[in-house]
Amino acid sequence: MSQDLTLYYAPGTCAQAVLIALHEAGAAFQAQRLNMAEGAQRTPAYLAINPKGRVPALVTPQGVLTETAALLLYVAQTHPDQQLAPLSDPFQLARMQEFNSYLASTVHISHAHRPRAARWADDEAAQKAMQAKVPQNMRDAFALIEQHYLGDKTWVMGEQYTVADGYLFTMAGWLKSDSVDINEFPRVAAHYARVAARPAVQAALAQSA
């Protein structure tokens, strides 16, 4: 299942989490970088792959998958020996998916209101009002992550590193651009440093630099 995978990604996006997961899994894959500033995600060729016109998209032998949380679970399930998810425990697996869903549905959307405010309003004043709210919304989200999800654990799921950790690492990397100091959240900052030190993460970051 690890053969014939192609990841379409762009630096600075949530696709970084999938790139990290593929490196952590030791997967055989190709990476296709999209220049989103030049509109590569809106070309007919790419829209034929992902009609949403966004990244990530993962081409597999069975077809194309999109949405970060889905791709992360796919990588973990197709590389079970790497133990990138608690696959044998339905409750813990659902807990991991709960966390990943929170990142996708709340944290990512809170962040996106700054660079992508035009998705939600055409009025310039409304866009500015949404953008002004981003730092507080990100602080609120990461305060919850700090206390409820991380606590005193080494990784999101405890002592087992999972695909959720690379996903959190990716989102935490956006805090600076949202005018939030990661050091406001010591546990998140420590987690970020631990993830950054992993060889697979270093390889993924070098690839997307």
Disulfide bonds with the S-S distance in Angstrom:
none
